[in-house]
Amino acid sequence: MKMIALSVVLALAIAAPAAQATETELTGTWTLVYADVIRPDGSLGHDYGASPNGLLMIDDHGNYSQQIYDAARPKFAAGDKAKATADEYRAAIVGASIHFGAITVEPAKHSFT
């Protein structure tokens, strides 16, 4: 698997991008290294904990699927999510982000959106 460092903002920063990266050059499965939120005041936050887990998969047409989750989020006490408490449901939802779509590479900015 390839390694990538992500910031959870609309433009996701690529670790050591190629000079003229394209969607095709990013094709593959990437493991999450970190997922920091850049707040409007410029400060960093860790919405998915200090050591989040996740994957980013990109096909050769620029379509992607991304999953990020807080590895330290609490387990369901009953061992069955159908019997979870409201707090357990909230922790599960707030501690994860799963989405898909298409990316646009911006080589001059060493980023993609």
BAFI-3210 file (N, C-alpha, C; in Angstrom, 3 decimals, decimal comma, padded with zeros to 6 digits):
// residues 113
n [1|2|3|4|5|6|7|8|9|10|11|12|13|14|15|16|17|18|19|20|21|22|23|24|25|26|27|28|29|30|31|32|33|34|35|36|37|38|39|40|41|42|43|44|45|46|47|48|49|50|51|52|53|54|55|56|57|58|59|60|61|62|63|64|65|66|67|68|69|70|71|72|73|74|75|76|77|78|79|80|81|82|83|84|85|86|87|88|89|90|91|92|93|94|95|96|97|98|99|100|101|102|103|104|105|106|107|108|109|110|111|112|113]
n.u [000,835|000,363|001,532|-000,050|-000,446|-003,065|-005,116|-008,088|-009,826|-011,258|-009,329|-007,009|-003,876|-001,065|001,464|004,758|004,314|004,304|005,909|004,218|001,615|-001,123|-004,561|-004,382|-001,785|-002,134|-003,591|-004,629|-004,376|-004,255|-002,857|-003,909|-002,075|-002,206|-004,914|-005,630|-007,485|-007,730|-008,390|-010,445|-008,944|-006,399|-005,276|-004,501|-006,439|-007,503|-009,756|-010,226|-008,860|-005,545|-004,238|-005,503|-007,238|-007,479|-008,365|-007,690|-008,919|-008,241|-009,291|-008,283|-009,680|-010,041|-011,926|-012,847|-012,790|-013,087|-012,212|-012,169|-011,402|-011,626|-009,490|-009,570|-012,162|-014,967|-016,046|-019,167|-020,962|-022,792|-021,990|-023,361|-024,458|-027,092|-028,204|-027,142|-026,379|-027,511|-025,274|-023,241|-023,888|-023,526|-020,727|-019,756|-020,619|-019,577|-016,917|-016,075|-015,612|-016,847|-016,753|-017,240|-016,380|-015,214|-011,893|-009,884|-006,836|-004,331|-001,553|000,265|-000,228|000,420|-001,585|-004,841|-008,357]
n.v [-001,188|002,294|005,265|008,088|011,412|013,122|016,038|016,942|018,673|020,572|020,641|018,191|017,514|016,157|013,922|014,418|014,950|014,196|016,200|016,934|015,799|013,626|012,473|009,776|009,071|008,923|006,695|003,917|002,333|004,019|004,413|005,965|008,473|010,704|012,815|015,780|018,648|021,798|024,695|027,721|029,780|028,972|027,141|023,718|020,724|017,541|015,733|013,035|011,742|011,090|009,088|008,251|005,888|004,743|004,665|005,607|005,239|005,359|005,349|004,820|006,745|008,923|008,724|008,370|006,778|007,229|006,491|007,340|006,935|007,229|005,427|005,029|005,283|004,486|001,091|-000,630|-001,144|-003,251|-004,981|-005,113|-003,183|-002,559|-002,351|-000,134|002,809|006,269|007,949|006,206|005,793|008,415|008,782|006,877|007,892|010,564|009,961|009,039|009,237|008,813|008,852|009,470|010,183|012,337|013,336|016,284|017,125|019,419|020,348|022,574|023,485|021,284|019,541|017,987|018,136]
n.w [000,000|-000,610|001,041|002,469|003,595|005,053|005,253|006,780|005,031|002,319|000,233|-000,048|001,201|-000,469|000,385|-000,503|-003,447|-006,996|-009,508|-011,659|-011,017|-011,755|-011,894|-012,615|-011,814|-009,116|-008,697|-006,834|-003,579|-000,591|002,623|005,619|007,281|008,954|010,089|010,221|011,208|009,824|011,306|010,961|012,173|011,722|013,450|014,383|014,652|015,992|014,926|014,666|016,638|018,063|016,684|014,014|011,868|008,466|004,929|001,551|-001,587|-004,999|-008,315|-011,800|-013,149|-011,616|-009,615|-006,191|-002,927|000,456|003,809|007,153|010,548|014,112|015,932|018,634|019,471|021,546|022,109|021,465|024,327|024,790|022,890|020,585|018,046|017,562|020,026|021,174|023,153|023,093|023,398|022,623|019,919|018,987|019,411|017,621|015,136|015,065|015,282|012,821|009,247|006,139|002,723|-000,852|-004,283|-006,907|-007,797|-008,287|-009,535|-008,544|-009,641|-009,359|-006,807|-005,351|-004,494|-004,138|-004,802]
ca.u [000,000|001,057|001,267|-000,405|-000,823|-004,241|-005,757|-009,511|-010,327|-011,629|-008,124|-006,245|-002,466|-000,387|002,839|005,761|003,665|005,090|005,901|003,032|000,732|-002,441|-005,418|-003,888|-000,594|-002,569|-004,367|-004,187|-004,902|-003,356|-003,191|-003,921|-000,996|-002,838|-006,103|-005,750|-008,420|-007,187|-009,500|-010,379|-007,898|-005,106|-004,843|-004,767|-007,193|-007,469|-011,138|-010,273|-007,901|-004,117|-003,789|-006,655|-007,056|-008,277|-007,896|-008,147|-008,778|-008,451|-009,175|-007,577|-010,553|-010,134|-012,968|-012,231|-013,560|-012,229|-012,733|-011,319|-012,077|-010,859|-009,244|-009,805|-013,568|-015,400|-016,815|-020,533|-020,915|-023,586|-021,422|-024,347|-024,791|-028,551|-028,574|-026,274|-026,972|-027,401|-023,881|-022,425|-024,162|-022,884|-019,283|-019,499|-020,820|-018,631|-015,575|-015,819|-015,984|-016,789|-017,342|-016,716|-016,615|-014,162|-010,858|-009,245|-005,454|-003,805|-000,098|000,962|-000,445|000,767|-002,772|-006,012|-009,638]
ca.v [000,000|003,573|006,075|009,470|012,221|013,883|017,009|016,835|019,924|020,289|020,286|017,246|017,633|014,922|013,853|014,283|014,729|014,323|017,579|017,119|014,679|013,538|011,515|008,437|008,809|008,695|005,467|002,909|002,364|004,784|004,322|007,246|008,730|011,587|013,512|016,998|019,673|023,152|025,574|029,047|030,621|028,399|026,120|022,333|019,884|016,106|015,256|011,579|011,279|011,250|008,035|007,763|004,862|005,000|004,357|006,386|004,441|006,178|004,561|005,536|007,773|010,013|008,472|007,977|006,378|007,491|006,131|007,773|006,744|007,339|004,071|004,975|005,493|003,374|-000,029|-000,711|-001,904|-004,477|-005,829|-005,150|-001,783|-002,392|-002,097|000,946|004,003|007,478|008,393|005,289|006,127|009,707|008,554|006,124|008,779|011,681|009,413|008,440|009,989|007,948|009,508|009,100|011,194|012,475|014,277|017,146|017,342|020,755|020,155|023,769|023,583|019,998|019,108|017,609|018,464]
ca.w [000,000|-000,622|002,230|002,184|004,752|004,668|006,125|006,521|004,482|000,944|-000,513|000,746|000,849|-000,833|000,881|-001,563|-004,728|-008,217|-010,014|-012,482|-010,655|-012,369|-011,219|-012,902|-011,007|-007,743|-008,665|-005,890|-002,221|000,268|004,044|006,314|008,222|009,923|009,598|011,015|010,745|009,891|011,684|010,324|012,769|011,364|014,403|014,003|015,574|015,708|015,037|014,666|017,628|017,800|015,753|013,256|010,840|007,286|003,588|000,402|-002,805|-006,189|-009,541|-012,852|-013,716|-010,653|-008,612|-004,928|-001,758|001,619|005,120|008,264|011,832|015,353|016,417|020,074|019,844|022,415|021,565|021,973|025,582|024,675|021,848|019,507|017,786|017,596|021,414|021,654|023,766|022,277|023,468|021,822|018,513|018,696|019,318|016,391|013,981|015,121|015,174|011,507|008,048|004,969|001,566|-002,166|-005,308|-007,917|-007,395|-009,269|-009,129|-008,742|-009,527|-008,905|-005,356|-004,759|-003,751|-004,912|-004,163]
c.u [000,870|000,690|000,933|-000,779|-001,972|-004,605|-007,225|-010,054|-010,669|-010,435|-007,265|-004,795|-001,853|001,031|003,767|005,139|004,645|004,935|004,655|002,052|-000,592|-003,256|-004,878|-002,674|-000,938|-003,362|-003,774|-004,887|-003,847|-003,804|-003,036|-002,760|-001,501|-004,019|-006,343|-006,755|-007,716|-008,362|-009,353|-009,294|-006,493|-004,600|-005,228|-005,564|-007,104|-008,872|-011,251|-009,222|-006,459|-003,591|-004,966|-006,257|-007,877|-007,585|-008,452|-007,879|-009,139|-008,306|-008,538|-008,445|-010,719|-011,274|-012,289|-013,275|-012,616|-012,959|-011,714|-012,089|-011,095|-010,710|-009,555|-011,271|-014,076|-016,196|-018,233|-020,535|-021,660|-022,993|-022,320|-024,780|-026,297|-029,040|-027,766|-027,058|-026,816|-025,957|-022,967|-022,641|-023,465|-021,379|-018,923|-019,607|-019,800|-017,202|-015,254|-016,255|-015,780|-017,464|-016,663|-017,030|-015,519|-013,165|-010,403|-007,848|-005,041|-002,293|000,650|000,859|-000,025|-000,390|-003,817|-007,254|-010,633]
c.v [001,238|004,329|007,489|010,160|013,116|014,917|016,975|018,234|019,625|019,951|019,410|017,278|016,269|014,974|013,566|014,025|014,826|015,738|017,864|015,966|014,773|012,532|010,094|008,097|008,546|007,404|004,479|003,048|002,996|004,617|005,688|007,337|009,650|012,282|014,720|017,947|021,014|024,087|026,940|029,956|030,084|027,331|024,726|021,616|018,438|015,532|013,737|010,990|011,439|010,233|007,477|006,657|005,242|004,619|005,370|005,529|005,322|005,276|005,416|006,547|008,956|009,871|007,989|007,507|006,537|007,116|006,575|007,472|006,844|005,939|003,924|005,183|004,264|002,304|000,021|-001,650|-003,233|-005,441|-005,936|-003,715|-001,530|-002,083|-000,958|002,077|005,186|007,988|007,499|005,545|007,419|009,525|007,822|007,027|009,905|011,187|008,771|009,387|009,072|008,688|009,070|010,213|011,165|013,520|015,109|017,437|018,768|020,703|021,381|023,946|022,317|019,474|018,566|017,908|017,376]
c.w [000,000|000,640|001,808|003,487|004,313|005,709|005,771|006,232|003,042|000,069|000,376|000,286|000,575|-000,294|-000,290|-002,927|-005,887|-008,752|-010,840|-012,239|-011,406|-011,572|-011,402|-012,056|-009,548|-007,596|-007,670|-004,559|-001,323|001,718|004,694|007,291|009,331|009,281|010,490|010,374|010,889|010,129|011,016|010,892|012,492|012,319|013,897|015,082|015,120|015,901|015,118|015,600|017,178|016,787|014,968|012,274|009,622|005,998|002,603|-000,817|-003,994|-007,410|-010,640|-013,605|-012,769|-009,662|-007,339|-003,921|-000,578|002,895|006,161|009,542|012,983|015,929|017,900|020,453|020,594|021,659|022,137|023,177|025,480|023,649|020,631|019,227|017,740|019,015|022,026|022,294|022,814|022,263|022,632|020,327|018,118|018,515|018,021|015,163|013,956|014,915|013,843|010,389|006,854|003,828|000,277|-003,141|-006,350|-007,440|-008,587|-008,741|-009,477|-008,561|-008,975|-007,392|-004,616|-003,919|-004,719|-004,103|-004,478]
res [m|k|m|i|a|l|s|v|v|l|a|l|a|i|a|a|p|a|a|q|a|t|e|t|e|l|t|g|t|w|t|l|v|y|a|d|v|i|r|p|d|g|s|l|g|h|d|y|g|a|s|p|n|g|l|l|m|i|d|d|h|g|n|y|s|q|q|i|y|d|a|a|r|p|k|f|a|a|g|d|k|a|k|a|t|a|d|e|y|r|a|a|i|v|g|a|s|i|h|f|g|a|i|t|v|e|p|a|k|h|s|f|t]
***
